[in-house]
């Protein structure tokens, strides 16, 4: 009995692969080297992004160290970076305590700004009357200097957490409202027509089209607001407080401890950068489809 001849079944075409894509010896799509070694690609990208600013920062620190070390420069007037580092190490426990106080005020105020900003942005989008009524008031509120309100808030609500949180809320509120309102108005009109043609109601369109499409702009406003939130907390402490980085800086400034003041300023900057990076990370995790679409569009 003859064994029937068998023929290998043809490989199904790979419609997702370009015709000129590289293949291995078996005819399968070859894996690009960038996917095989993602660590090397990330390291190279990190050097490209962080190399220039770090090099410039190092040059500025060296210039600062050289200038502040000149014999005719008073160390109390302009301390060297090494003196600032020494002050930071010596005061690290006290700085940590005041940093936690400022961080607590920042997070509480930013939370209420986020809640109120989202509620106001949604109300502006749902009601044209609310938009005409609230939007001019929001813009007008930004013309009032916070320096004139902070002392009144401290006078009304005391030296505790409440007055500082209100200052942070006022600083962050406007950016969140405007970003969300503009994002909701920028919904794709063709997609809105498609949903309406299938009989979708206003709430369904809001949850399925308007809100997801507005999230990138909302996070843009959040990133801006979180950057200024620490500044708002510091300013509230500077006006009147018994603890916090603003209180610490004012106390050291009155005692002419310039190195400690600069150390506190650097801690404030580091705190703002950390909150900004945390917000950017949350945005990446919450909107993976947005960044995936951006990479595909740029490819």
Protein Blocks (a to p, Z undefined) as FASTA:
>chain_A
ZZdddddddddddfkbcfkbccdfkopacddfklmmmmlmmmmmmmmmmmmmmmmmmmmm
mmmmmmmmpmklcfklmccfklmmmmmmmmmmmmmmmmmmmmmmmmmmmmmmmmmmmmmm
mmmmmpmklmmmmmmmmmmmmmpcfklmmmmmmmmnojblmlmmmmmmmmmmmmmmmmmm
mmmmmpcfklmmmmmmnopafklmmmmmmmmmmmmmmmmmmmmmmmmmmmmmmmmmmmoc
cbdjklmmmmmmmnopaklmmmmmmmmmmmmmmmmmmmmmmmmmmmmmlmmmmmmmmZZ
